[in-house]
Amino acid sequence: MIRIIGIVLVGAVCAFIEIPSLRGRKKELWVFSLLLALGVALGIASAVHVPLPNPLDWIAAVFRPFARGTG
């Protein structure tokens, strides 16, 4: 529970520092908010030991058909 609170607090501090400088730019504010929320959610999921997919596996799956053609 302490880890979750810490992750949320770090996210809130990041938002508190960055959002005032993004007030006039709506698109950048939305992107920042979305990425921060995604990062906080993934951090919480990792803290409670939810199995998360490895992005490298997805990249390997995309390029696997091209690797088979050579050789």
N, C-alpha and C positions, 0 to 999 in steps of 0.2 A: 504494500500500500504506500510505503514511503517513496518507492521508486516512481510510482504513478504521479504522486503529488509533486515530486521533483521535476518530472518531465513536463507536467502542465505548468509549473512555475517558470521553468526555463522558457517555454513557449510564450508565456504571458510577458516575460521580460523582453524577449525578442520583439514581440508585437508592440509593446509599450515604447521601445526605442525606435523602431522603424516606421510605424504607422504615421506619426506626425509629419515625417518628411515625404510621405506618399499621398497626403491629403488631396492635392490638386490633380493627381493622375489616377483616374478611376481604374483603368485597365491594369496598370502595374499593381495597384492595391489589391485587385481581385486575384491576380496571379500570385502575389506574395501570400495572401491569406489562404489560398487554396494549397499552395506548397507547404506552408507552415502547418496547416491542419493535417495534411497528409503525413508530414514528418512526425508530428505529435502522435497521430494515430498509430503509425508504424512503431514508434518508440514505445508506446504503451503496450502494443501487441507483443513486441519483443520482450518487454519487462515481465509479462505474465506468461512467457514461454509458449506463445502460440507459434506453431511451425509456419515460417514464412518462406515463400518460394525464392530460390536463388535466381537473380536476374541473369547470371551467366548461363544457366541452363536454357533460358529462353533464347538468348543470343545464339547458343550452339545449335538449338533446334532450327533456327531460321537459316543458318549457314550450312547445316548438314547436307542438304541436297547438292549444294555446289561442291562440297568436298568429295562426295562420292563420284562425281564425274571425272575427277582427275585420278590418275594412277594407273 
